[in-house]
Amino acid sequence: MLVEKNVSLQPWNSFGIAARAQTVVRVHGVADVQAMLADPELAAAPKFVLGGGSNVILTGDVKPVVLKMEIKGLRLLEETPRAWIVQAGAGETWHGCVTWTLAQGFAGLENLALIPGTVGAAPVQNLGAYGVELQERFESLDAVDLATGRTFTLDAAQCGFGYRDSVFRHAAPPNARTTGGLPRGMGLAGRAAITHVRLRLPRPWKPELGYLDLERRRAETGVEHPGAQQIFDWVCAIRRAKLPDPAVLGNAGSFFKNPTVSPDQCADIIARDPGIVHYPMPDGNVKLAAGWLIDACGWRGKSIGKAGVYEKQALVLVNRGRCGDSVTGGEVMTLAKAIQSSVYERFGIRLEPEPVVV
């Protein structure tokens, strides 16, 4: 177990916000988490699990003990006629995992290419893109209970996946009943450190091309039956054209969730704004494009302090500060709240941020 004091977190959050952690524990395996919990001082302190920092907004220095998840490893666990079961360490980069699976001939993650962050963070927000969500490719995960040090395993149902949601984003009620020492049902925020994730990649493979941008690529290229590598290449090209590279322009990717409304609500908005981008959902509701709503309110390219709205995609907030004069988390959240107010005043819709605010 490696413990560091007074550590800069600026290199460890994709927005590039300057903040420091009082204590960082570098986690390379389950034993490191358990050793940390065996230390009376560290065990008693609140914990904050940090992966790639791509979905985090730091509003100040971090007082809880930061668990920097750096567990590596990619391997095929099982091959059946219906699926490949792949296991990845929580500290592997998500895009690296996607690239590795394709290189091994295991298709199924190509629509989720180039998403920043680590494998361990993927189940927390049930990451998704271009018509595919993690829950559709998920088998199970291993984690450590940060209260007891015990390891446990959850399947997809136990993770409580929803749109950019899971049990890891909800705190357990104060008097929640427990099973095996863990809160029952929704509520593992701050309680678990994910160590390994297992993915179920389907056999036979079928392309997922229902997303508009992918349909456009297919029409432009004339490739009627693209393979997994072709879809991977298309997704990477689309994302690079729309989204800034965090290494060049700090950001946390899509800042707001796409809201869902009833068909009647959607019809009412269409009557006033016929151009609104919307997608019918299997449950009968309609998903609206949050980026379109923000753009319609005139926020594209605007800034508050050193926090700005990206010129090419209004759904992305960016760091317009310079080296040594970075945006603050407070500026980012001030801009986010101003955008939320504008969208609510015009459309009656409350946008919900995707990143975790610390």
C-alpha positions in Angstrom: 0.0 0.0 0.0 1.4 3.4 -1.1 0.2 6.4 0.9 0.9 9.9 -0.3 0.2 13.3 1.3 -0.8 16.7 -0.1 -1.2 15.4 -3.6 -2.2 17.6 -6.6 -5.3 16.2 -8.3 -5.0 18.4 -11.4 -3.4 15.6 -13.5 -6.1 13.2 -12.3 -9.2 15.0 -13.4 -10.0 15.5 -17.1 -11.3 19.0 -16.6 -7.9 20.1 -15.3 -9.2 21.7 -12.2 -6.5 22.6 -9.6 -7.2 20.9 -6.3 -5.3 18.9 -3.8 -5.9 15.8 -1.7 -4.8 15.5 1.9 -4.2 11.8 1.5 -4.0 9.5 -1.5 -3.8 5.7 -1.4 -2.6 4.1 -4.6 -4.6 0.9 -5.1 -3.0 -1.9 -7.2 -5.0 -4.8 -5.7 -7.6 -5.8 -3.2 -4.9 -6.2 -0.5 -4.2 -2.4 -0.7 -7.8 -1.6 0.1 -7.8 -4.0 3.0 -4.5 -2.7 4.3 -5.9 0.8 4.2 -8.9 -0.3 6.2 -6.6 -2.0 8.7 -5.0 1.3 9.5 -7.1 2.9 12.3 -6.5 6.5 11.1 -7.3 5.8 7.4 -10.2 3.5 8.2 -12.0 6.1 10.2 -11.8 8.8 7.5 -14.3 9.2 4.7 -13.3 7.8 1.4 -13.4 9.0 -2.2 -12.8 6.5 -5.0 -11.0 8.0 -8.1 -10.5 6.3 -11.4 -9.6 8.4 -14.5 -11.3 11.5 -13.1 -13.2 12.0 -16.4 -16.6 12.3 -14.7 -15.7 14.4 -11.7 -15.9 18.2 -10.9 -13.7 19.2 -8.0 -15.1 22.3 -6.2 -12.2 22.5 -3.7 -9.5 20.4 -2.0 -10.5 16.9 -1.2 -10.5 16.0 2.5 -11.6 12.3 2.3 -9.0 9.7 1.7 -8.7 9.4 -2.1 -8.4 5.8 -3.3 -6.7 6.0 -6.7 -7.7 2.8 -8.5 -4.8 1.5 -10.5 -5.6 -2.3 -10.8 -4.6 -3.6 -14.2 -5.2 -6.7 -16.2 -7.2 -7.8 -19.2 -8.0 -11.5 -19.9 -10.6 -13.9 -21.5 -12.2 -15.8 -18.7 -14.6 -18.0 -20.6 -15.7 -18.7 -24.2 -19.1 -20.2 -24.9 -21.2 -20.6 -28.1 -23.2 -17.5 -27.0 -20.6 -15.1 -25.5 -17.0 -14.3 -24.6 -16.6 -13.4 -21.0 -13.8 -10.9 -20.5 -12.4 -9.6 -17.2 -10.7 -6.2 -16.8 -9.0 -4.5 -13.8 -10.7 -1.4 -12.6 -7.6 0.7 -13.4 -7.5 -0.1 -17.1 -8.6 2.7 -19.4 -12.0 2.0 -20.9 -10.9 2.8 -24.4 -7.9 0.6 -23.9 -10.2 -2.2 -22.9 -12.4 -1.7 -26.0 -9.3 -1.7 -28.3 -7.9 -4.9 -26.7 -11.2 -6.8 -27.1 -11.4 -6.0 -30.8 -7.7 -6.9 -31.3 -8.5 -10.3 -29.7 -11.5 -10.8 -32.0 -14.1 -10.2 -29.3 -16.7 -7.8 -30.8 -19.4 -5.9 -29.0 -17.9 -2.8 -27.4 -17.1 -0.9 -30.6 -20.0 1.6 -30.1 -18.5 2.5 -26.8 -15.0 3.4 -28.2 -13.1 6.5 -27.1 -15.1 7.2 -24.0 -12.6 8.6 -21.4 -12.2 7.1 -17.9 -11.4 3.7 -16.4 -13.1 0.4 -16.5 -14.0 0.6 -12.8 -16.0 3.8 -13.3 -18.0 2.3 -16.2 -20.6 0.5 -14.1 -21.0 3.5 -11.8 -22.6 5.6 -14.4 -23.7 2.8 -16.7 -21.8 4.5 -19.5 -23.4 4.4 -23.0 -23.0 5.9 -26.5 -24.3 5.4 -30.0 -27.1 3.1 -29.1 -25.4 0.8 -26.6 -25.2 0.9 -22.8 -22.8 -1.0 -20.5 -25.6 -2.9 -19.0 -26.2 -4.7 -22.3 -22.6 -6.0 -22.2 -22.2 -6.5 -18.5 -21.7 -9.8 -16.7 -20.7 -9.0 -13.1 -18.2 -7.1 -11.0 -16.1 -7.5 -7.9 -15.7 -4.9 -5.2 -14.5 -4.3 -1.7 -16.8 -3.1 1.1 -15.2 0.1 2.4 -16.8 -0.4 5.8 -15.7 -4.0 6.5 -13.0 -4.9 3.9 -15.0 -7.8 2.6 -15.1 -8.6 -1.1 -18.4 -9.1 -2.8 -19.7 -9.7 -6.3 -22.7 -8.1 -8.0 -24.5 -9.1 -11.2 -26.4 -6.7 -13.5 -29.7 -6.9 -11.6 -27.9 -6.1 -8.3 -26.2 -3.1 -9.9 -29.6 -1.5 -10.5 -28.6 0.0 -13.8 -30.6 2.9 -15.3 -29.8 5.7 -17.7 -26.4 6.9 -16.5 -27.3 5.4 -13.1 -26.5 2.5 -10.8 -26.5 1.6 -7.1 -23.1 3.2 -6.8 -24.6 6.7 -7.4 -27.0 6.5 -4.5 -26.4 6.6 -0.7 -28.2 4.0 1.4 -30.9 5.4 3.7 -29.8 5.8 7.3 -31.7 2.8 8.6 -31.4 0.6 5.5 -31.6 -3.1 6.1 -28.5 -5.1 5.1 -27.7 -8.3 3.4 -24.3 -9.8 4.2 -23.3 -6.5 5.8 -24.2 -4.4 2.8 -27.2 -2.1 2.4 -30.0 -3.9 0.6 -31.2 -2.4 -2.7 -30.2 1.0 -4.0 -27.4 2.6 -2.0 -23.7 1.9 -2.4 -22.3 5.4 -2.9 -19.2 5.8 -0.9 -19.4 2.2 0.3 -17.7 0.2 -2.4 -14.5 0.2 -4.4 -14.9 -1.7 -7.6 -11.8 -3.8 -8.4 -12.7 -5.9 -11.4 -15.4 -5.9 -14.1 -16.5 -8.8 -16.3 -18.1 -8.2 -19.7 -20.3 -10.5 -21.7 -19.7 -10.0 -25.4 -22.3 -11.6 -27.6 -21.9 -14.4 -30.0 -23.0 -14.3 -32.8 -22.2 -10.6 -33.1 -24.7 -8.2 -34.6 -23.9 -4.5 -35.4 -25.8 -1.8 -33.6 -26.5 0.9 -36.2 -29.7 2.5 -35.0 -28.0 5.8 -34.0 -28.4 8.6 -36.5 -24.7 9.5 -36.8 -23.8 5.9 -37.6 -26.6 5.7 -40.2 -25.1 8.8 -41.8 -21.7 7.3 -41.9 -23.0 4.2 -43.5 -24.8 6.2 -46.2 -21.7 8.4 -46.8 -19.3 5.5 -47.2 -21.7 3.1 -49.0 -20.7 0.3 -46.5 -24.0 -1.6 -46.0 -22.7 -4.3 -43.7 -19.9 -2.8 -41.6 -17.8 -5.0 -39.3 -17.0 -4.2 -35.7 -13.7 -2.6 -36.6 -15.4 -0.3 -39.1 -18.0 0.8 -36.5 -15.2 1.4 -34.0 -13.4 3.6 -36.6 -16.7 5.5 -37.3 -17.4 6.1 -33.6 -13.8 7.3 -33.0 -14.1 9.7 -36.0 -17.5 11.0 -34.9 -16.4 11.6 -31.3 -13.2 13.3 -32.4 -15.1 15.6 -34.6 -17.6 16.6 -31.9 -15.8 16.4 -28.6 -12.6 18.1 -27.5 -9.6 16.0 -26.4 -9.2 16.5 -22.6 -5.5 16.6 -23.0 -5.8 19.7 -25.1 -9.0 21.3 -23.7 -10.1 20.2 -20.3 -13.6 18.8 -20.1 -15.7 16.1 -18.5 -17.4 14.9 -21.7 -21.2 15.3 -21.9 -22.1 17.4 -18.9 -25.8 16.9 -18.8 -28.0 13.8 -19.1 -30.4 13.7 -22.1 -33.8 14.3 -20.4 -36.8 12.0 -21.0 -40.4 13.3 -21.3 -43.8 11.9 -22.1 -45.1 11.9 -25.7 -47.6 14.7 -24.7 -44.7 16.8 -23.3 -42.7 16.2 -26.5 -45.6 17.1 -28.7 -46.0 20.4 -26.8 -42.4 21.3 -27.3 -42.4 20.3 -31.0 -45.4 22.6 -31.5 -43.2 25.5 -30.3 -39.9 24.3 -31.6 -40.3 21.9 -34.5 -36.6 21.3 -34.9 -36.0 19.7 -31.5 -33.9 16.6 -31.7 -35.7 13.7 -30.0 -35.7 9.9 -29.9 -38.6 7.5 -29.1 -37.8 5.1 -26.2 -38.9 1.5 -25.9 -41.0 2.4 -22.8 -43.1 4.9 -24.8 -41.3 8.0 -23.5 -39.2 10.3 -25.6 -35.5 11.2 -25.0 -34.6 14.8 -25.9 -31.1 15.9 -27.0 -29.8 18.0 -24.1 -27.2 19.6 -26.4 -29.9 20.8 -28.7 -31.9 22.4 -25.8 -28.7 24.2 -24.5 -27.9 25.4 -28.0 -31.4 26.7 -28.5 -31.0 28.8 -25.4 -28.0 30.5 -27.0 -25.2 29.0 -24.8 -22.9 27.6 -27.5 -19.5 29.2 -27.3 -20.5 31.4 -24.2 -18.4 31.5 -21.0 -18.7 32.4 -17.4 -15.3 33.2 -16.0 -12.9 30.5 -17.3 -15.7 27.9 -17.8 -17.2 27.8 -21.3 -19.6 25.9 -23.6 -17.8 24.1 -26.4 -18.3 25.7 -29.8 -18.8 22.4 -31.6 -21.1 20.7 -29.1 -23.2 22.6 -26.5 -23.5 19.6 -24.3 -19.8 19.9 -23.4 -18.5 22.4 -20.8 -14.8 23.2 -21.1 -11.8 24.7 -19.2 -10.8 28.0 -20.9 -8.2 28.7 -18.3 -4.5 28.7 -19.1 -1.7 26.8 -17.5 -1.3 28.0 -13.9 -4.7 29.8 -14.1 -7.2 26.9 -14.4 -10.9 27.1 -14.2 -12.3 26.4 -10.7 -15.0 23.9 -9.9 -17.1 26.8 -8.7 -17.0 28.5 -12.1 -18.0 25.3 -13.8 -21.0 24.8 -11.5 -22.0 28.5 -11.8 -22.1 28.0 -15.6 -24.0 24.7 -15.3 -26.6 26.3 -13.0 -27.1 29.2 -15.4 -27.6 26.7 -18.3 -30.1 24.7 -16.2 -32.1 27.9 -15.4 -32.2 28.9 -19.1 -33.4 25.5 -20.3 -36.1 25.3 -17.5 -37.4 28.8 -18.3 -37.7 28.1 -22.0 -38.7 24.4 -22.1 -39.9 23.6 -18.5 -37.2 20.8 -18.4 -34.7 20.4 -15.6 -31.3 19.2 -16.9 -29.4 16.8 -14.6 -25.6 16.9 -14.6 -23.7 13.7 -15.3 -20.4 14.3 -13.4 -20.0 13.7 -9.7 -19.5 17.0 -7.9 -17.1 16.8 -5.0 
